[in-house]
Amino acid sequence: MVAFSNRVVVPSYVLVRHVDGEAVLLNLETEKYFGLDATGTRMWEIATNSPSIELAYGKLADEFHVEPDVLRVHFSELLGQLVENELLKVVPSDVPSLPEI
């Protein structure tokens, strides 16, 4: 379970490619990859560009017409799978991002 008070970041070793509204994520170190449909891709985009998972969830709730509890479960499951496959990292929302070198 991912704490919604945290935020997610894309590790530097993850390659993201968008194709026809969908995305493919590849961990260059483990060679694990994950395909996202249009909905998953939109969740990814909002999550990785938000200062917290909770704020991302709020944006998704405004955008998608689905029961809030259903959205929370699906969003949490997606993020959990991506973290488990080392395609996202969860960090505290109050920790600033460091620029890539």
ZISUL-V842744 format. One record per residue. N is the residue number from 1. RES is the residue in three letters. OMEGA is omega in whole degrees, -180 to 180 (999 if undefined). Layout:
N_RES_OMEGA + N_RES_OMEGA
//
This chain:
1_MET_-179 + 2_VAL_178 + 3_ALA_-176 + 4_PHE_177 + 5_SER_178 + 6_ASN_173 + 7_ARG_178 + 8_VAL_176 + 9_VAL_178 + 10_VAL_178 + 11_PRO_-178 + 12_SER_-179 + 13_TYR_178 + 14_VAL_178 + 15_LEU_-179 + 16_VAL_176 + 17_ARG_178 + 18_HIS_180 + 19_VAL_176 + 20_ASP_177 + 21_GLY_177 + 22_GLU_-178 + 23_ALA_172 + 24_VAL_-180 + 25_LEU_-178 + 26_LEU_173 + 27_ASN_-176 + 28_LEU_-180 + 29_GLU_-177 + 30_THR_-176 + 31_GLU_173 + 32_LYS_178 + 33_TYR_-174 + 34_PHE_175 + 35_GLY_179 + 36_LEU_173 + 37_ASP_-176 + 38_ALA_180 + 39_THR_178 + 40_GLY_178 + 41_THR_178 + 42_ARG_177 + 43_MET_178 + 44_TRP_-178 + 45_GLU_-178 + 46_ILE_-179 + 47_ALA_-176 + 48_THR_179 + 49_ASN_-179 + 50_SER_-180 + 51_PRO_174 + 52_SER_177 + 53_ILE_179 + 54_GLU_178 + 55_LEU_176 + 56_ALA_178 + 57_TYR_179 + 58_GLY_178 + 59_LYS_179 + 60_LEU_179 + 61_ALA_177 + 62_ASP_-174 + 63_GLU_-176 + 64_PHE_179 + 65_HIS_-177 + 66_VAL_178 + 67_GLU_-178 + 68_PRO_-180 + 69_ASP_178 + 70_VAL_178 + 71_LEU_-179 + 72_ARG_-180 + 73_VAL_-178 + 74_HIS_179 + 75_PHE_179 + 76_SER_179 + 77_GLU_178 + 78_LEU_-180 + 79_LEU_179 + 80_GLY_179 + 81_GLN_180 + 82_LEU_177 + 83_VAL_-180 + 84_GLU_180 + 85_ASN_176 + 86_GLU_177 + 87_LEU_174 + 88_LEU_172 + 89_LYS_175 + 90_VAL_179 + 91_VAL_176 + 92_PRO_-177 + 93_SER_-179 + 94_ASP_178 + 95_VAL_-178 + 96_PRO_175 + 97_SER_175 + 98_LEU_178 + 99_PRO_176 + 100_GLU_179 + 101_ILE_999
//
